[in-house]
Amino acid sequence: MNWELTILGANSAVPTLHRFPSGQILRTASRHILLDCGEGSQMRMMQYNEKPSKISLILISHLHGDHIFGLPGLLTSFQLYRRQQPLVLVGPRGIREFVENVIGVTESDVAFPLEIRELVEEKEQRIWTSPDMDVIAFPVRHRIPTFGYRIDENINRKYLDKEKIRELGLTHFQIRDMMKGESILIDGSRWTIEDLERIRQPRSYVYMTDTLYLPENAKYASGATLLYHESTFLESDKELAAERYHSTARQAGMIARDAQVNHLLLGHYSSRYPELGKFKEEARHVFPSVFLASSGKRFKIKTNGEVVENQDLLSS
């Protein structure tokens, strides 16, 4: 099954009429993961036909408002819809106090099972593991404690090599017999089902937002299928980026290059830039496969490591 990434928002700090604060939903075979929850995130979910009720894991990078101001409304909606499914919320120290204060002051209630996990140590750490997926949190450098997240697919079964099947000209009936334990004679050689099996390369998605450019951050994204990296500024404003603990599009490309990822997704743009095309241009000077995140875009992360962009949501 393809993974699908829906961009709810990819702007930094101040939203505009058409660009919204950070929020993404990654759909894997087993679960829906919400990465950050900026203002208006649940409105975007409705607009893009994402079902909030399917979300079972929320990953918050840090406690700046453009990454968490949509969270109270979402949790309240869960309660109003009488959610019963468990929800795990992960974020830096303070996320528990934020949620409990908002819920308390507004005299709301959370009757569904909610587990809040605070990242109290700024170190790389495994925060979720299941038969099909591992999630790693890692520290980046921003003005307050901030974490990125790496979601790695666990492959626990083998797949039939379709290319080898076509090459040998095997029929459906021959494959069926091979799966029963029989061998097939082709051009004087015996072939069994084990000869057709392979373990494909597992997919991985890395979410790295709101960070000063640090070359050592590349280790957290090493070999990833898709890296989302903040690109708040263009290179002409790199001093401002460093001053505010952010990165430029070119620097995001350098991390992607050094990490040897398959594809790079840019986002978290400053509202000072009305056009986003230059972000892609700058990153492509150092890394070839670059996508631009924006509200309403959906990306398929295919089993072969290819990433396909679909913009149909913008008109839906």
Steps between C-alpha positions, in 0.01 A plus 500: 500500500618852421559742783319831449603835642244782506620854563259694719729801526861590425536867589703638789364708787242733344238339272377666182169461319639212298793371705443339838719403798670164535306177491527170314331161503699191405286198420678166518356152467413483869441853629450871443770723652454874551825699495452839667161666525503866407197729510219378276637148455169326556330733251758395242435135587132545414586686182739227384282206605731384777320331788623631838347196669762283328791682667659282768838671544578874519863618483568860604839648409500791747273735691499808278142599422511438126558132577251441784216756496276259308542227761245617762223522241581158360500334843172672587345376175612146581308529827190650338495214249529258794826352391578168665821397323828556690716793395873546563637857505878551495682830540765693695478571871204732557257336258315335792462831685381671181228242438390474864483880544293554187266214585469623860448872431235428237333248731522239226545131551704219348319174563680296235833330580770768449864420568736798504872421467740784570847502350697616803849414373639668191640187344412255225242256634255238379149609596284249316547149373261257337533201267483725194648832614753671728497869594815677615511849654821701467603846622559791266609853595240773522422777749313256725530120536404352164491149358487346159347161432603206286240240403652174376309218340565153639477232234416165652414303189646424160360609166493333160734660249261605221784587267649150536157345445461695175853413394433127547157522339331321790124451489258543787462122521876445517535753780212334685673161473829650617329648804381148581865389513548371147794592277468609139744397224595794276777469238652205683501672843276434795331801662328507837298771671806594707674601177228756435485650847668821601490748788436847364666810635298635795363852472573781742367851550693765693336817634760766584355844561602820679871447528821689456701351214739248651688259271484232769119490468550301181566185705138495618373487142759257365363304204140614553248463221360849557636780717285796597737780597411853597600776258374811671733733309676534167878515483498880468372507859729234644627730776141556610442124485794438733392779733151348532622138513353407163635366170502606137382297202859447388598377845208255493636372170843456658352287779314287243819460297715408798236259635469337157122499516286416198287816500475834680180683596533869591267694730455746790538800272513853636203715397745762373531298176187516281632245249642158587672408173835641610510260795499205263758663273743560786471149643546342155837668465629240745240220492299384197167359623314781675129549573321800650255443784185713504150467637299246305786307347515125545807286439502126441808324635504184293644163593777541240622821666342730243309808619207628293337838551122537466346848507138398440409588859536869423185495288301252707 
